[in-house]
Amino acid sequence: MTFETLRHHWELRQQLEKHENLLCELRHFAQATSHAPDGMPRTKGVSDKVGTLAIAIVDLEERIAYLKKTIAAEEGDISAWISGIEDPLVRQIFRLRFLCGLSWADVAQTVGGRNSDSGVRTACYRYINRQCIKPAE
């Protein structure tokens, strides 16, 4: 497992969270801008704000579905790899960061024990570097 793979997975989770928040806002805005369908135009330039928002909502829902599918496909391999980490603290750091999608500061706060965000990040990088460097035989 490479750090680039893990980082990509974390970025996908961040994109998913942002898209889900945006979808919620779009749905709220679409409901707030709807008006009684009396057939009378409201402005000089007739436009369908609700229809435009509906298209944006459908597009965003498709993007969210794609992200969820991609994340689920990657998560099995990543979860299995993380389960193989012997050190329980390092394993917890990897789970919180890459499976739960927490920031380094949130990981440090959750882990506790006077760990800082730079400390848990360093532990992660050290573990990855140890896995990539094979001793000479």
C-alpha positions in Angstrom: 0.0 0.0 0.0 1.4 3.4 -0.9 0.8 6.7 0.8 -0.5 8.1 -2.6 -3.2 5.4 -2.6 -4.2 6.2 1.0 -4.2 10.0 0.3 -6.3 9.6 -2.8 -8.8 7.6 -0.8 -8.9 10.3 1.9 -9.4 13.0 -0.8 -12.3 11.0 -2.3 -13.9 10.9 1.1 -13.5 14.7 1.5 -15.0 15.3 -1.9 -18.0 13.1 -1.0 -18.6 15.0 2.2 -18.4 18.4 0.3 -20.8 17.1 -2.4 -23.3 15.8 0.2 -23.3 19.2 1.9 -23.7 21.0 -1.4 -26.6 18.6 -2.3 -28.3 19.4 1.0 -28.0 23.2 0.3 -29.2 22.8 -3.3 -32.3 20.9 -2.2 -33.0 23.5 0.5 -32.6 26.4 -2.0 -34.8 24.6 -4.6 -37.6 24.3 -2.0 -37.2 27.9 -0.9 -37.3 29.3 -4.5 -40.4 27.4 -5.7 -43.5 29.4 -6.1 -47.2 28.7 -6.8 -47.5 27.5 -10.5 -50.1 30.1 -11.6 -48.6 30.5 -15.1 -47.6 34.0 -14.7 -43.9 35.0 -15.2 -42.2 36.6 -12.3 -39.6 38.6 -14.2 -39.0 40.0 -17.6 -36.6 37.2 -18.5 -38.5 34.0 -17.9 -36.3 31.4 -16.3 -36.9 28.2 -14.5 -34.7 28.4 -11.3 -36.2 25.3 -9.9 -35.7 23.4 -13.1 -32.1 24.5 -13.3 -31.6 23.5 -9.7 -33.2 20.1 -10.4 -30.7 19.5 -13.1 -27.8 20.4 -10.8 -29.2 18.2 -8.1 -29.5 15.2 -10.4 -25.9 15.7 -11.6 -24.6 16.0 -8.1 -26.5 12.9 -7.0 -24.9 11.0 -9.9 -21.4 12.3 -8.8 -22.1 11.2 -5.2 -23.2 7.8 -6.3 -20.0 7.4 -8.3 -17.8 8.6 -5.4 -19.6 6.1 -3.0 -19.0 3.3 -5.4 -15.3 4.2 -5.9 -14.8 4.6 -2.1 -16.5 1.3 -1.4 -14.3 -0.5 -4.0 -11.1 0.9 -2.5 -12.1 0.6 1.2 -12.0 -3.2 1.3 -8.3 -3.4 0.3 -7.4 -0.4 2.5 -9.3 -1.9 5.5 -7.6 -5.3 5.1 -4.2 -3.6 4.8 -4.8 -1.5 7.9 -6.0 -4.6 9.9 -2.5 -6.1 9.3 -0.7 -3.3 11.1 0.6 -4.8 14.4 1.0 -1.6 16.4 -2.5 -0.7 17.8 -1.8 3.0 18.0 -0.6 3.2 14.4 -3.5 1.0 13.3 -5.9 3.4 15.0 -4.2 6.4 13.4 -4.6 4.9 9.9 -8.2 3.9 10.5 -9.2 7.4 11.8 -7.4 9.2 9.0 -8.1 7.0 6.0 -11.3 5.1 6.8 -13.1 7.8 8.9 -11.7 10.7 6.9 -10.6 12.8 9.9 -8.1 15.6 9.7 -4.7 15.1 11.4 -5.8 17.4 14.2 -8.9 15.4 14.8 -7.0 12.1 14.7 -4.6 13.5 17.3 -7.5 14.6 19.5 -9.3 11.3 19.2 -6.1 9.3 19.9 -5.3 11.5 22.9 -2.2 10.9 25.0 -0.6 14.2 24.3 -0.4 13.4 20.6 -0.2 16.4 18.2 -1.4 16.5 14.6 2.3 16.5 13.5 3.0 13.6 15.8 0.3 11.3 14.4 1.2 12.4 10.8 4.9 11.6 11.5 3.9 8.1 12.9 1.9 7.5 9.7 4.8 8.5 7.4 7.3 6.5 9.3 5.2 3.4 9.1 4.7 3.8 5.4 8.5 4.4 4.9 9.3 1.3 6.9 7.0 -0.8 4.7 8.4 0.5 1.5 12.1 0.0 2.4 13.1 -3.6 2.3 16.2 -4.6 4.1 19.1 -5.9 2.0 19.4 -9.7 2.1 
